[in-house]
Amino acid sequence: MAPAPLVSVVTPFYNTAPYLAGCIESVLAQSFRDFEYLLVNNHSTDGSREMAVRYAATDSRLRVIDNPTFVGQVENYNGALEHISPLSKYVKMVQADDAIYSDCLSRMVDLAEGEPGVGIVSSYRMIGNRQSGLGIPSGVSRVHGREACRRMLLGEYYVLGSPTTLLYRADCVRSRHPFYALDRYHEDTETGYEILLETDLGFVHQALSFTRDDNVSMMTSTQAFNSRDLGYLILLERYGPQVLTEDELAQQRVISHRGYYRFLGRAVLRLQGQAFWDYHRAGLATVGWTLRWNDIALEAVEELGRLVCSPISTAQKALADVRKRFFRNSPQGRN
């Protein structure tokens, strides 16, 4: 019987003491046992490092690594991946405030071992108490990578999730320097697209990871800026020409641009601050675009017209938006 392949499990962390123990214990509870576990500390000051050291003292598969200097989140993730064993065949990122279920590694590795052309294995995941993942038909465990990209851009698949959702073939990780590009707004998603342009996607029809929805993260801090719609526009422009037909690309551009600029028109009426506009300006610049102020002004006027014609409905929507923003920015909303 052939030995099990080695999996490098990687958790970069910075001041995640409230969640780190649960993350580590979820990895230690795996039914698949042949893994190394790298806990990479980015100069934590809240006791996270001490917690990681205590767990490492109980299991030789765990190793705590300290960054020489403090770095940004993406740099921390890239640096952590540089420490994986040269013998590992697969790599599993588990973010410090996430967790994986006990069959996660075994189910993902089993699929990858049976499908050598698969570069990424995904699955359903839980976000709080909601299951996430969309589109892969039941019974289908492998999809051609370029077709997966096409269907994601058409809104038919949602399978890349977060870094914790995915298992990577280690050769794919080693071939990219850095693994996550530093000049991207959604670097993990774009990395997934780029790998799938060259390899296939594997999918396990089971929820294998858990993502919190009650903590403040880089993702939640940009939700008020509508990072999802901006991110889609960037993905569409960067990868659409490679995987969509000309008609599909033209149609998706019309639909997504109209929805995006309608949102920006509403943002004018909501008196969004400079940080909001800087965020969108910088994001569009990554694909060579600028804000189209004429379109924004037109959408703002149309939104104002809707307010005049239907003041109660529009006011209720605006009040609900204000309440959400207040709750998100209040101390209660951040806990």
C-alpha positions in Angstrom: 0.0 0.0 0.0 1.4 3.4 -1.0 2.1 5.9 1.8 -0.4 8.7 2.1 0.7 12.0 0.5 2.0 14.8 2.8 -0.3 17.8 3.2 1.1 21.2 4.4 -1.6 22.9 6.4 -0.8 26.6 6.9 -2.3 29.1 9.3 -0.9 32.7 9.2 -2.1 34.7 12.2 -2.0 38.1 13.7 -3.9 38.9 17.0 -6.5 36.2 16.6 -6.5 34.9 20.1 -10.4 34.6 20.4 -10.5 32.2 17.4 -7.0 30.6 17.1 -7.6 27.7 19.5 -10.7 26.6 17.6 -8.9 26.8 14.3 -5.9 24.7 15.6 -8.1 22.1 17.2 -10.1 21.7 14.0 -6.9 20.8 12.2 -5.8 18.4 14.9 -9.2 16.6 14.7 -8.7 15.6 11.1 -9.3 12.0 10.2 -6.4 12.3 7.7 -3.2 12.3 9.8 -0.3 12.8 7.4 0.1 16.5 7.5 2.5 19.2 8.8 0.9 22.2 10.4 2.7 25.6 10.1 1.5 28.3 12.4 3.0 31.6 11.2 3.0 34.4 13.7 3.0 38.0 12.3 4.2 39.7 15.6 1.0 39.1 17.5 0.6 41.0 20.8 -2.5 39.4 22.2 -1.2 36.0 23.4 -1.8 34.3 20.1 1.8 33.2 19.7 1.9 31.7 23.2 -1.3 29.8 22.4 0.3 28.4 19.3 3.4 27.4 21.1 1.4 25.5 23.7 -0.3 23.4 21.0 3.0 22.8 19.2 4.5 21.4 22.4 1.8 18.6 22.3 2.1 17.5 18.7 5.3 17.2 16.6 3.4 17.9 13.4 3.0 21.5 14.5 5.6 24.2 14.0 5.5 27.8 15.0 7.3 30.3 12.8 7.8 33.9 13.6 8.1 36.5 10.9 11.3 38.6 11.2 9.3 41.8 10.8 5.6 42.7 10.8 4.1 42.6 7.3 0.7 43.1 5.6 -1.9 40.3 5.4 -1.1 39.3 1.8 2.6 39.4 2.4 2.1 37.3 5.6 0.1 34.6 3.6 2.8 34.5 0.9 5.6 34.3 3.4 3.8 31.5 5.2 3.6 29.4 2.1 7.3 29.7 1.5 7.8 27.4 4.5 5.9 24.4 3.2 7.9 21.1 3.1 9.5 20.2 -0.2 7.9 16.8 0.3 4.3 18.0 0.5 2.0 17.1 -2.3 -0.9 19.3 -1.3 -1.3 22.6 0.5 -4.3 23.6 2.7 -4.6 27.2 4.0 -6.8 27.5 7.1 -7.3 31.1 8.1 -6.9 31.7 11.8 -10.5 32.7 12.4 -11.9 29.8 10.3 -12.1 26.0 10.9 -12.3 22.8 8.9 -14.5 19.8 9.6 -12.9 16.5 10.5 -13.2 14.9 7.0 -11.9 17.9 5.2 -8.4 16.8 4.4 -9.4 13.1 3.7 -12.2 14.0 1.3 -10.2 16.6 -0.6 -7.0 14.5 -0.8 -9.0 11.4 -2.0 -10.5 13.4 -4.9 -7.1 15.0 -5.9 -5.4 11.6 -5.8 -7.9 10.2 -8.2 -7.8 13.2 -10.5 -4.1 14.1 -11.3 -5.2 17.0 -13.6 -7.0 18.8 -10.8 -5.0 21.8 -9.4 -7.6 23.1 -6.9 -10.2 21.1 -4.9 -13.1 23.0 -3.5 -16.3 22.1 -1.6 -19.3 23.7 0.0 -18.6 25.7 3.1 -20.6 27.1 6.0 -20.7 30.9 6.5 -22.1 31.2 10.0 -25.2 29.0 9.8 -25.5 29.3 6.0 -24.2 26.9 3.4 -22.3 28.5 0.5 -21.3 27.1 -2.8 -23.2 27.1 -6.1 -23.6 25.4 -9.4 -21.6 22.1 -9.6 -24.2 19.4 -10.5 -24.6 16.6 -8.0 -22.3 13.7 -9.0 -19.8 15.9 -10.9 -16.5 16.0 -9.1 -14.2 17.4 -11.8 -14.8 20.4 -14.1 -12.4 21.6 -16.8 -10.7 24.7 -15.3 -11.5 27.1 -18.1 -15.1 26.1 -18.1 -15.2 26.6 -14.4 -13.9 30.1 -14.9 -16.4 30.8 -17.6 -19.3 29.6 -15.4 -18.1 31.7 -12.5 -18.1 34.8 -14.6 -21.6 34.0 -15.8 -22.8 33.7 -12.2 -23.6 30.0 -12.6 -20.8 28.7 -10.2 -19.6 30.1 -6.9 -16.8 27.7 -5.9 -13.6 29.5 -4.9 -15.0 30.8 -1.6 -12.2 31.9 0.7 -8.6 30.5 1.1 -9.9 28.1 3.8 -12.3 26.6 1.2 -9.6 25.3 -1.1 -6.9 22.6 -1.3 -4.1 23.3 -3.7 -1.8 20.9 -5.4 1.6 21.9 -4.0 3.2 22.2 -7.4 0.8 25.0 -8.2 1.8 26.8 -5.1 5.5 26.4 -5.8 5.2 27.6 -9.4 3.9 31.0 -8.3 6.2 33.7 -6.8 4.5 35.3 -4.9 1.5 32.9 -4.7 -1.0 35.8 -4.1 -0.2 38.8 -6.3 0.3 42.0 -4.2 -1.4 44.4 -6.6 -4.8 42.8 -6.7 -8.0 43.7 -4.8 -9.2 40.1 -4.5 -5.9 38.3 -4.7 -7.1 34.9 -3.6 -9.9 34.8 -6.2 -7.6 35.9 -9.0 -5.1 33.3 -8.0 -7.8 30.7 -8.3 -8.7 31.9 -11.8 -5.1 31.8 -12.9 -4.5 28.3 -11.6 -7.8 27.1 -13.3 -6.7 28.5 -16.6 -4.0 25.8 -16.6 -5.5 23.0 -14.5 -8.9 21.5 -13.6 -11.3 22.0 -10.6 -12.2 19.3 -8.2 -15.4 19.6 -6.1 -16.5 17.7 -3.0 -20.3 17.9 -2.5 -20.0 18.3 1.3 -19.5 21.3 3.6 -15.9 20.9 4.7 -15.0 24.3 6.2 -16.5 27.0 8.4 -16.1 30.8 7.9 -17.2 33.2 10.6 -19.6 36.0 9.8 -19.4 37.7 13.2 -15.9 39.1 13.3 -14.2 42.0 11.6 -11.9 41.1 8.8 -10.4 42.6 5.7 -13.4 41.4 3.8 -16.0 42.6 6.1 -14.3 46.0 6.4 -14.8 46.6 2.7 -18.3 45.3 2.3 -19.8 48.8 2.8 -17.8 49.9 -0.3 -19.4 47.2 -2.4 -16.2 45.3 -3.0 -18.1 42.4 -4.5 -19.4 44.3 -7.5 -16.1 46.1 -8.1 -14.3 42.7 -7.8 -16.5 41.2 -10.4 -15.9 44.0 -12.8 -12.1 43.4 -12.4 -12.5 39.7 -12.8 -14.6 40.1 -15.9 -12.1 42.4 -17.6 -9.1 40.4 -16.6 -10.3 36.9 -17.4 -13.5 37.3 -19.5 -11.6 37.8 -22.8 -9.9 34.4 -22.1 -12.9 32.3 -21.3 -16.1 34.0 -22.5 -17.4 34.3 -26.1 -17.5 37.8 -27.5 -21.3 37.9 -27.0 -21.1 36.6 -23.5 -18.5 39.2 -22.6 -20.4 42.1 -24.1 -23.6 41.1 -22.3 -21.9 40.7 -19.0 -20.2 44.0 -19.4 -23.5 45.8 -20.0 -25.3 44.1 -17.1 -22.4 44.5 -14.6 -21.5 48.1 -15.5 -25.1 49.3 -15.3 -25.5 47.8 -11.8 -22.2 49.0 -10.6 -22.8 52.6 -11.7 -26.3 52.6 -10.3 -24.7 51.7 -7.0 -22.2 54.6 -7.4 -25.0 57.0 -8.2 -26.7 56.0 -5.0 -23.4 56.5 -3.2 -23.4 60.2 -4.3 -26.8 60.7 -2.6 -25.6 58.9 0.5 -22.7 61.3 0.7 -20.0 58.7 0.8 -16.6 60.0 2.0 -13.3 60.3 0.3 -12.2 56.8 1.4 -15.1 55.2 -0.5 -14.2 57.0 -3.8 -10.5 56.3 -3.4 -11.2 52.6 -2.9 -13.2 52.5 -6.2 -10.8 54.7 -8.1 -7.8 52.5 -7.1 -9.7 49.3 -7.9 -10.7 50.4 -11.3 -7.1 51.5 -12.0 -5.9 47.9 -11.7 -7.5 47.2 -15.0 -6.8 50.6 -16.6 -10.2 52.2 -15.9 -11.2 55.5 -14.3 -14.5 56.5 -12.6 -17.0 57.6 -15.3 -18.4 60.7 -13.5 -20.9 61.4 -16.2 -22.5 58.0 -15.7 -22.4 58.4 -12.0 -24.1 61.7 -12.2 -26.8 60.3 -14.5 -27.5 57.4 -12.1 -27.6 59.8 -9.2 -30.2 61.9 -11.0 -32.3 58.8 -11.9 -32.1 57.7 -8.2 -33.2 61.1 -7.1 -36.1 60.8 -9.5 -37.1 57.5 -8.0 -37.0 59.1 -4.6 -39.4 61.9 -5.7 -41.8 59.5 -7.4 -41.8 56.9 -4.6 -40.5 58.7 -1.5 -41.8 56.3 1.2 -40.3 53.2 -0.4 -37.0 54.9 -1.2 -36.8 56.5 2.3 -37.4 53.1 3.9 -34.5 51.6 1.9 -32.3 54.5 2.8 -33.1 54.2 6.5 -32.4 50.5 6.4 -29.0 51.2 4.8 -28.2 53.8 7.5 -29.2 51.4 10.3 -26.9 48.7 8.8 -24.0 51.1 8.6 -24.6 52.4 12.1 -24.7 48.9 13.5 -21.6 47.8 11.6 -19.6 50.8 12.9 -20.9 50.7 16.5 -19.0 48.8 19.2 -21.9 46.3 19.4 -21.7 45.7 15.7 -18.0 44.8 15.8 -18.2 42.3 18.6 
